[in-house]
Amino acid sequence: MDRTHRRNVRAAALALSLFASAYAQSTVTKPGQPSKTNAPLGQFEIVGDSIVSAQQLFLGTLDKVYIVDKVEANPTKVNGHPAWAAEYSLSKNGGRPMDIVTNSFCAGGTVLGNGTWLNVGGNQAVKKGGDPADSQTGGGDYDDPDGGKSYVQCLISCALINPCDDESCEWTMTAPMTTRRWYPTLETLEDGSAIILGGCDWGGYVNSADQDNPTWEIFPPTDGDVVKSDILSTTLPVNLFPLTWLLPSGKIFLQSNWKTALLDYKAKAETPLDDMLDAVRVYPASGGSTMLPLTPDNNYTATLLFCGGSNLQSDQWKPDWNIAAYNASTSCVRITPDESSSYVQDDPLPEGRSMGNLILLPNGKILMLNGAETGTAGYGTQDWTLNESYADNPVLMPIIYDPSAAKGKRWSRDGLSPSTVPRMYHSGATLLPDGSVFVSGSNPHADYAVDNVKFPTEYRVEYFYPSYYNERRPEPQGILSTLSYGGDYFNVTLTKDDLAGDVNNVKKTKVVVIRTGFSTHAMNMGQRMLELQTSYTGHSDGGATLHVSQLPANPAMFQPGPALVFVVVDGVPSVGVQVMIGSGKLGTQPTTTLAVLPTSQVAAESSDNSTSGDNSAQGSNNGDKNSAGAVYTSIPSLLVAGTISLSLLSSLL
């Protein structure tokens, strides 16, 4: 064996050592194919009944969506009173009512770093018609205690270890907050705790000085501080559900009314940024908003997208005129707040939209659906309303945004069809593990209303099927059940079938991690997507091994807690698997340096069944160097198959 051959084999030994380290960790079950076949692509399909109207919803396990409503006369009962929460099984397209105890009307929510979902705040106890109840501690028409100070936890803690798919999960109460919060926003922080921002005491169409709560606090409570926010204090009357994201810098982006700021929550200080362009995006203007995917190509730099809303000025937020006839905004803007304080124009929507959801798809595109072309969120009894609704002209047609497309070509409706169900105020949507989108809700009324109204209380559940849905899905093996912040890479194997018969498709393969978020009021609190760094080794049998980095060593980039992982081959995602990001505990997350990935290479089968590679490491030379490359190329597949060991490799040295 000459020196070049020996050097190549030693390099392979080092790579194998890293492979073995990663492979020894726990992996998830290989995903299969979606249970649905021949889905109507680009269309919506009505599949079930949500039990309660879906004002809030989130994906809790691979099979369960949790739905939360306000207190109202839903026909389904639980513990002797109308239900206003439910657990929906994706495999059964049905579920069970749940008792969430307090009035969760317009609460906020997120998932903590240990997997526990948190539902925060809400409204006072009410009686029929939505008026305040005589008792705020229970009893009466609905037996609904005051929810204004409530923390409610859904026991999905450690779902990856003991998934709550056996109907044993129930909502439980914790000690109340010290302040009332109706319409608060939540965002998970880099240590797995949550920041809770804003809200008001008693509600109304918009906020007012006599009930404003322009503060923020941390859950679980640390120093007990409730901190006043400058931006929330100066953006009345439209400062409810402020739009909020943790940035890779560790600062928090805040957007309220026309104002924008960066919050350094550790220093308890805010820095103003430029004003929002064109339209108000927060509730009740309710534009769609999301963070664009964080990728190696954009150096994991956070860019935020805002679309739709309303250009009403602060003195126009009074329901004494026909708001439902006022055109929603078509404007879309972006901002990259860790790099610039200014917004920039993006491609506009083809029609105005209020209350539209932006849903991150695993192929990197963004689906916009739900909402109305005129009016805003909210309801009331004024004579100009549509049977209480402050909005009209539902936008039934979805649209897809491509962040990678050239400006002027980012929105497309190619192959899409409209829904038949108006999704107005109090609707929601979330990505599902099979890559479809769960859509439900709509109730622009003070209580349950289905007779003689234009937009009835809605219980129908729809799935939307993106264009990739019917494709044969990759079935990757080797995805770790826990991903860390830095550390050794791991290997994911793909067969020839996974690569659609062409090993070179491994060059167009990505691994993405998605937090699907807590959906309410045209927001998906906590939703974000990150593409992991990868390299690859293509094998002569047409399969390949993906070498996949752990997450960047910065928990502020992608917070700890449960998430979905998809392997996407040439735009077609695998069925998502659920993993835990970080330690699975609240507190400072361990970080370490990312291991260097192997050089990408693909072995091609020649007519005489010998192998050659397409990268410079193997080159075009024959002889010993080429045979060493063949040994190196085969190692990942042999390792996964359990047919090679370090001792065997040592014998080659």
N, C-alpha and C positions, 0 to 999 in steps of 0.2 A: 504494500500500500504506500503510494508516494505521499509527499508532504501535503499537497493540495487536497488529496482525498481525505487524509487524516484530519486536516483542519476543518473540512466540511462536516465530517462526522462528529467532531468535537462540538461544533456549533449546533448540530442536531441534538446532541446530548443535553446541552444547556436548554434548548427549547423544550425537549421532552421533560426535563425536570420541572419546568414551569407548567407544562401541560398536566403533569401528574398532580402537582399541587392543587391546581384548579379543579381537576376532575374528581379529586377526593372529596370535594364539598358536595353538599346535598343539591340535587337537581330536581326540577319539577317533572311531572309526567308529560311525556311528549304530546303536544296538541294534535288533534285529529282534524276532521273536516266538519264544517257547520252541519247541524242537524237539518236545516232547511235546504232543500234542493230546488232548483229552477225558480229562484226568487225573482220577482218582477223588478228588474234592474232600473235604478233611477226613479223608483216609485215608492209610494207608501202602501203598507198593507195593514188593515185593522186586524189585530190578533187577540185582543182580550179586553178585560174590564179591570180598571185600576182600584176598585173597591171604594176608595176615597178620591176626591179630585186632587190632581198632582200639582199642588202649589210649589212643593219642594220635592226633589228626588235625587237619589244618588245610587251608584252601583256599589253594593257592600261586599258581595262575594261573586264568584264566577257565575252563580245562578240566581242571585237575589238582588232586586232593586227595591230600595226602601223609599216609601212615599209618605209625605207629610202634608196635611191640609190645615186650613184654619178650622176652628170650631164652627160647625154648621150642621144642618139636619140631613147629613148623608143617610141614605136608607139603611145601610149596614150598621149593625149595633155591636158594641163590645162592652162587657161589664155593665150592662144595663143602660148605656147611653150611646148616642151616635158615635161612630168611629171617625177619627180624623187622622189616622195613620194606618199604613198597611205594609205588608211584605209581599212582593210580587215575584213569583218563580218564573224565570225565563224558560225553563224546560217544560213547565206545565201551562204557561200562559194563564196563570191564575194565582191566587194567594189567600192570605188571611188578614183580617183586621188586627190592628195593634192598639194598645192604650198608651198614648204619649203623655197623658196626665194633664198638663197645663195647656193653655191656649197658645199654640205655636204659630198663630197668624203672623206672617211676614217675619219669621225668625231667620237667622243666618246659620251657617254651618260649615264644618270642615272636618277632615280626618286628622287625628293627631299622629305623632311619630310612632306610637305603639299600636296603631290600628283601630283605636277607639274613635267612633264618629261622634261629633259634638253638635248639638242643636241648641242655639242660644237666643234668648229673648222671646218676644212675642207680644201679644195684646192682653189686656185685662179680660176677665171672665165676661162672657156675653150671654144674652138670652136670645130667643127667636127673633130674627130680623137683624141681628148684629148689635143691638143696643146693650149698654152695660148691664150686667146681671145685678140682682139685688144683693147677692153674696159674692165676695171675691175669693172665697175659700172652698168653693164647691157647692153642690146641690143645685136646685133650680132646673131649668129646662135641659141643660146639657152637662151638668156636673163637671164644670171646667174651671179649675182654679186659675187665678191670675198668672199669666205667663211672662209678664214684663221683666222680671228679674231672674228668669229660670235658666239654669243649665240643665240640659237633659242629655244623657249619654245613651247611645245604642251599643249594647254589649256585643260588638263584633271584634273585640280586642283579640289580638293574636289569631286573626281569622285564618292565617296560613297554617297555623299549627292545629287549631281546632275550629274549622270553618263552621259558621252558623248556618248550615243548610238543613238542620233537623228541626226547625221551628221552635228552638229553645230560646232564641234571643228576645229580650224584652227591653223596652225603654225604662230607664230608671232616673230618679232625680238626684242631684247633688245639692250642696249648699247654694243658696241664691247669690246672685251678684248684689253689690251694694247700690247699684243704680239701675234704673229702668232703661231697656233698650228695645225699641220697636224699629225694625228696618236696620239692624246692624250688619256690618260686613266682617267676615272672618278670613284670615290668611294664616296658614301654617308657617311657622318660623323654622330656622335652620336647626334648632335643637328639638324639634318635634312638638313644641308647645304652640299655642295659637294667640294671635293678637286679635282683639275684638274692638271694632271702631264704630263710633257714631251711634245714631239712633235718636229716638224721641220718647216722650213719656206716654202719650195717648193717641198719636196718629192724626190722620187727616190726609187730604190730598197731597199737601206738602207740609214741611216743617214750619215752626214758628218759634219766636224767641222765648215765649212763656213755657215751652215744653222741650226745648232743644237739649240734647246731651252731646255736646261737641268734644267728647273725650275718647281715650282709648285705654285698654287694660290688657293684661296677659292672663291666659288660662293655661295650666293651673296657676293660681295667684302666686306671685313671688314676694315682692315687697309690699303688696297690697295697694300700690299706687294706682289711682285713676288720674290719668294725665290729660290736661287740656290740650287740644289741637288748635293751632292757629288757623289752618285752612278750613277746618270744620266750623270754627267760630265765626268765620267771615264769609260764608257762602250760603247763608239762608236766602230764600226758603228751600233751596233744592240741594240739600246736603245729606239726604238719606241714602243708604246703601252706597257709600262712596266706593269708587272703583279702586281696587287695591291689589298690588303684586309685590312680593318679595323679589328683589333684584339680585343678580350674582354678586353685586358689590356689598350685599348685606343691608342695604338701605331699602326702604319701602316706598314704592310709588303710590301717591294718593291723587285722585282726581275727583273733584266735587264742584258741581255747578260749572262755571267757566274757569275755575282755578285749578292749578296743579302744583304739587310740592313733592319733595323727597323728605321722608321722615327717617332720621337716625334714631331708632327707638332705644338704642342703648344709651345714647347721649341725651335723649328726650329733646331733640332739636329738629326743626324743619327748615328746609331751604326752598324758597319759591322757584318754580320753573315758569315757562311761558304759559299764557292762557290757552285753553282749548280753542281750536278753530271751528267755525261754521255752525256748531250745534252743541247743545247740552247732551251729554251721553248718560248721565246718572238717572236713577229713578226720580220722577215718573216719565222723563223723556225716554229712558230705557233704550239707548242704542246698544247694539251688540259689541262685545269687546273680548279680546283674548290676547295672550302672549303668543307670538309666532314661534314655531319650533326652534329650539336651541340645537345647533348642529356644529360639527367640526368646521364646515365651510364658512359659517358666520362667526367662528371662534367663540361659540357659546355666548354670544352677545344678545341681550334681551331687547326685542323690539315689540312694541304693543300696537295693536290694531283696534281702531274704533270706527264703527259704521252705523249710520242712521241716527235716530234720536229726534230732537226737536230744537229749532232755533229760537224758542221763546226766551224773552229776556226776563229778568227777575221780577219785574212788576207785572208780568202777564200771567203768572201762575195763580190765577184766581178763577174758580169755576163759575163765573158769572157771564160767560159767553160760550159759544158753541165750539169747544175744544175738539170735539170728535170730528169736525169737518176740516180741521187745520192739517195741512200736508206735513207729513213727517219728512225728515231730512234724507237726502240721497248721499250726503257727504261721507267719505271715508278718509281717515288720516292715520298716520303712523308717528311714533316717537321712539327713539332709542335713548332712554334717559340716563344710562351710565356714560353715554358719549356726548349727548346734546340736550340742551334745555328746550329745544324747539320742536314743534310738530311740523310734519310735511304732508302735502296732499298725496292721496293715493287714488286709485281708480274709484269713481263713484258707483253707487248702486244704480240699477236700471229704473228703480222706483223707490220712493221714500219708504222707510220702514222703522217703526217703533216696536219694541218688544221682540226683536229678532235674536235668536241664539246663534252663536258661533261655536261650532263643534270641531275639535281637532280630529282628523282622520289619520289612521296609521300610515297612509301613503304620503303624508306630508301636506295634503290639501285640507281646506277648511270648509265645512258645510254651514251655510246660513239657512235657517228655516224658522217658521212661526212668525207671529206678529201681525201688524196692521199698517196700512198705507196712510191712514189719517188718524189723528188724535194721539193719545198718550195712554200710559197705564193709569189705573184708577177707576173708581165707580162712584156714583152718587144718585141723588133723586131729582136733579134739575130736569126741567121739561125738555131740554135739548138732548139729553142722553139717549142712547140706544138701549132702552129698558135697563138703565143704570150704567151701561158701558160708556166710558170716556173715549172709546176708539171705535172706528168703523173701517169697512173695506179691508177685510183680512187678506194678507198676502199668502196665498196657498202654494205658490210656486217656489221651490227651493232654488238655491244658486250656490255654486262652488267657486271658492277663491284659491288660486294657486300662487303662493308666496314667491315661487321661483320663476314665474312667468315675467316677461317684459312688461313694463308699465304700459297701460292701455289694453292689456290682454289678460288681466288677472282674473276677471269674473267670467264664468261660463255656465250656460244652461244646456249644453249639448247632452242629449240623452235623458233629460230630466222631465218628470211629469208632476203635476200639482197634487197636493193632498185634497181630500174632500171634507176635511174637518177643520173649521176655523180654530186657530190656537191664539186666543186673545190674552187678556190679563190673567195672570196666574197659570201660565203654561211652563213646561220645562222639557229638556231633552238631555240625553247622555249617550256617549259611545258605549257599545256593548262588546264583550270579548270576541264575538264572531265578526266584528267589524261593521255590523249594522248599527243603527241609531234608534234608541228608544225615545218615543215622543208621546207625551200625554199632558193632561190638564187643560184648563181654560175655564174660568169662572168669574166674570166681571160683575159679581153680585154680592150683596151683603150676606146672603144666605143661599142655601140650596134653591135653585130656580130652573125648572125645566119646561114649564107650560107658558105658552104665549110670549116667549122672549126670543130675540134674534140670535143671541149667543148663550145657549143654555149651559148649566153646570155640566162639565164634560168628564166622562169616565172612560171613553174609548182609548185604548192603547194602540199605537201604531209603531211599526218598524219601518225605517227607511233603509233601502238597500243600495249602497254605492255600486259603481260600475264593476268593481273587482269581485263582487260577492259570489258569483257562480263559478269563478275560476277555481281550478284545483289548487288547494292551499298548500304551502310548504308545511312540512311536519318536522320541525327542527328538534334535535335531541341534544341535551347537555346544558340547557338554560338553568342557571343557578337559582335556587329558591330564595337566596338572600344576596343582594348586591351591596357592595361596600363603596366607600369614597376613596378611590385609589386602591392599589394592591395589584395582585397577579391577574393577568387576563385569564379568560376561560375559553373553552373550545365548544363550538356548536357544530354538529354534523348535519349535512344536507345530502340527500340522495340525488341521483340523476333525475328522478321524477320531481323532487322538490325544486330543481333548477329548470323545470320545463324542458328536459331533454338536452340542454346545452350547458356544459360546464362553465362556459364564459359568462353565463348569467350571474355567477357569483360576484362578478365585478360590479353588478348592479344590485347588490344585496345590502340591506341596511338592518340594523337592530335598533328599535326605538322603544323608549319607556314613556308611558303616559299615565298621568294622574287625571282621572276623568272628572273630578270635581263635584261640587255640591250645587245642583242646578235650581235656581229660583230667580224670578223677576229678570229674565233675559241675561242672567249671569251664570257662569259655572265657576263658583268660588274655588280657587285652588287648582283649576285645570292648567296643565302644562305638559309639554312634550319635549323630550331630549333624545337625540340620536347618539348612540355610543360609537366610539372609534372602533374600527375593525380593520383587519387585514385578512387574507385568505390563502388557502392552499387548495388548488384544484387538483383532483385525482384523475388518473387515467381511466377509471371506471365510470366517469361522468359525474360523480359526486364531489363534494368539497367539504372542507373544514373552515369555518369562520373562526378567526381568533378575535375575541371580543374583549375590549377593555371594560374595567369596572367604571363607575361613574367618576367624573372629575372630582378631585379632592377638595370640593367646595360644596358643603351641604346647602348653602344659600342658592346654588344654581338649580337644584332639584331636591326638595325637602324630603326628609325621612318619612316612612310610612308605606302602606300598601300601594302598589302600582301595577299596571299591566305592561307586559313585554310582548312585542310583536317582532317577528323576523319577516322582513318585506323583500321579496324577490321580484325585481323588475316591476314594482308597483303593486304587487299582489301580497297582502299580508297573511301570515299564519293566523290561526285562531290565537287570541291573546291568552297568556298565562299570567296568573297573579303571583307576584313576588313581594318580598319585603325589602324596602330600601333602608339601609342603615342598620343600627343595632337592634331595632325593635323596641327601644326604650326611649323615654324622654330624657333629655340631657345632651351635653356636648357629644357630638358624634365623632368616633375615631376616624382619622384621615391618615393617608400615607401616600407615597409617591406611586404614580401609575407605572406599571411595568411596560417596557418597550415591546411593541408588537413585532412579530416576525415579518420579514419581507414578504409581500404578496407574490404568489407565483401560481401558474396553472400548468399542469402536465397534460399534454395532448397525446392521444393514442395514434401512432403511425401505422402504416399499412403492414409493417412486419411486427406489430405489437410492442415495439420498443417505445420508450417514453422520452419526451423532450419537454423543455419548458419555454415559457414566453418571457421570462424576466432575465435581467442582466446577470443575476447570480448564477443561473445555469448557462446562460449564453447559448451560442450555437456550436460550441465545440463538442467533439465526441470523446470517447475514451473514458478514463477514470473520472474526470470531472463530471461528466454527464451521468455516470452510474451513481456517483455520490449524491447528485441532485435527485436521482430517482429514490434513493434511500431516504433522503430528507423529506421528499414529497409524501412518501407513504406513511411516515411516522404518525401523524394525527389520526388517520383512519385505523391504523393498527392499534394504537393506544386505546381508542374508543372501543374497538372490538376485543380488547383485552389480550392481544396476541403478541405484545412486545413488552419488555421490561427494561429497567435501567441496567440490570445485570447483563441482559442480552446485548444491549448497546455497548456496554463496557468491553465486551469481548471483541467488538469490532475495532477498538482503539489500539 
